[in-house]
């Protein structure tokens, strides 16, 4: 196994968990907050998709498909407190964006060499991802961190534990 395959494995593992946790949730369920100060899943998904788009384009310019018009603006720190379903994309649209962005992420990753992965990330990312390889590795970890929060929401909604 090479570095790209190992990074892909962590990204794919995170997607497996995310897909499982979302499987039986409705659009309404995805607006549930486990605590008034926590973000709901719809906002978190949009944030994750926007972040992945921005980070991968940052290290591999032009590699990511465009997000729909206004997408990133719907998932900012300012919109995190909104509970209006109309302010966010549907579960189906979020899942479609995840699929499109993820396919591009993996295509970009698999096109890199080990030397490419060792290159410094853009300066704005270096505090949390010093190298290009770190930026790609972060895609699995970032999604898993948020999915951990979804496990609590699932239990509050009387859904069974999955993993």
C-alpha positions in Angstrom: 0.0 0.0 0.0 1.3 3.4 -0.9 0.6 6.8 0.8 -2.3 7.7 -1.6 -4.0 4.3 -1.0 -3.7 4.7 2.8 -5.1 8.2 2.6 -7.9 7.0 0.3 -8.7 4.2 2.9 -9.2 6.8 5.6 -11.4 8.9 3.4 -13.4 5.9 2.3 -13.8 4.7 5.9 -15.2 8.1 6.9 -17.7 8.0 4.0 -18.8 4.5 5.1 -19.7 5.8 8.6 -21.3 9.0 7.2 -23.4 7.1 4.8 -24.6 4.7 7.5 -25.5 7.5 9.9 -27.4 9.4 7.3 -29.2 6.4 5.8 -32.4 6.5 7.9 -32.5 10.2 8.8 -35.1 12.5 7.2 -34.6 16.1 6.2 -36.4 17.1 9.4 -34.1 14.8 11.5 -31.1 16.4 10.0 -32.2 19.8 11.6 -32.1 18.3 15.2 -29.6 19.9 17.5 -28.3 17.7 20.4 -27.8 20.9 22.4 -28.9 24.5 21.6 -25.3 25.5 21.0 -24.5 22.6 18.6 -24.9 22.6 14.9 -27.4 20.4 13.1 -26.4 17.8 10.5 -27.6 19.8 7.5 -25.4 22.7 8.4 -22.5 20.4 9.2 -22.7 18.6 5.9 -22.8 21.8 3.9 -19.8 23.0 5.9 -17.9 19.8 5.3 -18.6 19.8 1.6 -17.6 23.5 1.3 -14.4 22.9 3.3 -13.4 19.9 1.2 -14.0 21.9 -2.0 -12.0 24.8 -0.8 -9.1 22.8 0.7 -8.6 20.5 -2.3 -8.9 23.3 -4.8 -6.3 25.1 -2.6 -3.7 22.3 -3.1 -4.8 21.1 -6.6 -6.3 24.3 -8.3 -9.1 23.6 -10.7 -9.5 20.0 -9.6 -12.9 20.4 -7.9 -16.3 20.8 -9.7 -18.0 24.0 -9.0 -20.5 24.1 -6.1 -24.0 25.2 -6.9 -24.5 29.0 -6.8 -24.7 30.3 -3.3 -23.9 26.9 -1.7 -20.8 28.0 0.3 -22.8 31.1 1.5 -25.5 28.9 3.0 -23.0 27.1 5.3 -21.0 29.9 7.0 -20.6 30.6 10.7 -23.4 33.2 10.4 -25.9 30.6 9.1 -25.0 27.9 11.7 -27.7 29.2 14.1 -30.5 29.0 11.5 -33.2 26.2 11.9 -35.2 27.0 8.8 -35.2 24.0 6.5 -35.5 26.4 3.5 -32.1 28.0 4.4 -30.3 24.7 3.6 -30.1 22.1 0.8 -32.1 18.9 1.0 -30.5 15.7 2.2 -30.6 14.4 -1.4 -28.9 17.5 -2.7 -26.3 17.4 0.0 -25.5 13.8 -0.7 -25.2 14.5 -4.4 -22.7 17.3 -3.7 -20.8 15.0 -1.4 -20.6 12.4 -4.2 -19.4 14.9 -6.8 -16.9 16.6 -4.6 -15.6 13.3 -3.1 -15.1 11.8 -6.6 -13.0 14.8 -7.6 -11.0 14.7 -4.3 -10.1 11.0 -4.9 -9.3 11.7 -8.5 -6.9 14.5 -7.5 -5.4 12.4 -4.8 -4.7 9.4 -7.0 -3.0 11.7 -9.6 -0.4 12.9 -7.1 3.1 11.4 -6.5 4.6 10.8 -3.1 6.7 13.9 -3.7 3.6 16.0 -4.4 2.1 14.8 -1.1 5.2 16.1 0.7 4.9 19.6 -0.7 3.9 22.4 1.6 0.2 23.3 1.7 -0.8 26.9 1.0 0.2 29.2 3.9 -3.4 29.7 5.0 -3.7 25.9 5.7 -0.3 25.3 7.3 -1.5 25.7 10.9 -3.8 22.6 10.6 -2.4 20.8 7.5 1.3 21.6 6.8 1.6 19.5 3.6 -0.5 18.5 0.6 -0.7 15.0 2.1 -2.0 16.4 5.3 -4.8 18.3 3.5 -6.0 15.1 1.8 -5.7 13.1 5.1 -7.8 15.8 6.8 -10.8 14.9 4.6 -11.4 11.6 6.3 -10.7 13.0 9.8 -12.8 16.1 9.4 -15.8 14.1 8.3 -15.3 11.5 11.1 -15.1 14.2 13.7 -18.5 15.6 12.7 -20.0 12.1 12.3 -19.1 11.4 15.9 -21.5 14.2 16.8 -24.2 12.6 14.6 -24.0 9.4 16.7 -25.5 11.5 19.6 -28.2 12.9 17.4 -29.1 9.5 16.2 -29.5 8.2 19.8 -31.6 11.3 20.7 -33.8 10.4 17.7 -34.2 6.8 19.0 -32.1 5.4 16.1 -30.0 2.3 16.9 -26.3 2.5 17.2 -24.7 1.3 14.0 -21.0 0.9 14.7 
